[in-house]
Amino acid sequence: QVQLVESGGDLVQPGGSLRLSCAASGSMFAINAMGWYRQAPGKQRELVAAITSGGVTNYADSVKGRFTISRDNAKNTVFLQMNSLKPEDTAVYYCNADITNLLKRRVNYWGQGTQVTVSS
């Protein structure tokens, strides 16, 4: 069984920074793409940023230039550096991973979510 454990969510003032981490653990053959999604109250979950196993990244227009996604393949961990945070970035942030399991099947996993609140 694979688990994704997120950390780093917090209350921060507008203009501040946070770094989210998500570590994958368990039995797996490979981790393919990893990403961060967010869901604000009353809104649908949306993609924030994603990164392939080769390091190719993709960002939502609303976070381009402010957020940076990266990963440490040796530690099965993905990070989201968030700078110049705005109140509209307030949401629960979820880690997502596309994993090839030991049966060579691709399975999608979600973390439990971490709360990011941007407020003065």
Residue pairs with C-beta under 8 A, 6 or more apart in sequence:
1 26
1 27
2 24
2 25
2 26
2 27
2 28
2 97
2 99
2 101
2 107
2 109
3 24
3 25
3 26
3 109
4 22
4 23
4 24
4 95
4 96
4 97
4 109
4 110
4 111
4 112
5 22
5 23
5 25
5 111
5 112
6 20
6 21
6 22
6 93
6 94
6 95
6 111
6 112
6 113
6 114
7 20
7 21
7 22
7 114
8 18
8 19
8 20
8 21
8 80
8 114
9 18
9 20
9 92
9 93
9 114
9 115
9 116
10 18
10 116
10 117
11 117
11 119
12 18
12 85
12 116
12 117
12 118
13 118
13 119
13 120
14 85
14 86
14 87
14 118
14 119
14 120
15 84
15 85
16 85
16 118
17 81
17 82
17 83
17 84
17 85
18 82
18 85
18 116
19 79
19 80
19 81
19 82
20 36
20 79
20 80
20 82
20 93
20 95
20 114
20 116
21 77
21 78
21 79
22 34
22 36
22 77
22 78
22 79
22 95
22 97
22 111
23 75
23 76
23 77
24 31
24 34
24 76
24 77
24 97
24 99
24 109
25 76
27 101
27 102
28 99
28 100
28 101
28 102
29 99
29 100
29 101
29 102
29 104
30 53
30 99
30 100
31 53
31 73
31 76
31 97
31 98
31 99
31 100
32 52
32 53
32 97
32 98
32 99
32 100
32 106
33 50
33 51
33 52
33 53
33 97
33 98
34 50
34 51
34 71
34 78
34 95
34 96
34 97
34 98
35 47
35 48
35 49
35 50
35 51
35 69
35 78
35 95
35 96
35 97
36 47
36 48
36 49
36 50
36 69
36 78
36 80
36 93
36 94
36 95
36 96
37 45
37 46
37 47
37 48
37 93
37 94
37 96
38 45
38 46
38 48
38 89
38 91
38 92
38 93
38 94
38 116
39 45
39 46
39 91
39 92
39 94
39 113
40 88
40 90
40 91
40 92
43 91
45 94
46 60
47 58
47 60
48 59
48 60
48 63
48 67
48 80
48 93
49 57
49 58
49 59
49 60
49 63
49 67
49 68
49 69
49 80
50 57
50 58
50 69
50 96
51 57
51 58
51 69
51 70
51 71
51 78
53 73
55 71
57 69
59 67
59 69
62 88
63 82
63 89
66 82
66 83
66 84
66 85
67 80
67 81
67 82
67 83
68 80
68 81
68 83
69 78
69 79
69 80
69 81
70 78
70 79
70 81
71 77
71 78
71 79
72 78
72 79
78 95
78 97
80 93
82 89
82 116
85 116
85 118
86 118
87 118
87 119
88 118
89 116
89 118
90 116
90 117
90 118
90 119
91 116
92 113
92 114
92 115
92 116
93 113
93 114
93 115
93 116
94 110
94 111
94 112
94 113
95 110
95 111
96 108
96 109
96 110
96 111
97 108
97 109
98 106
98 107
98 108
99 106
99 107
99 108
99 109
100 106
100 107
101 107
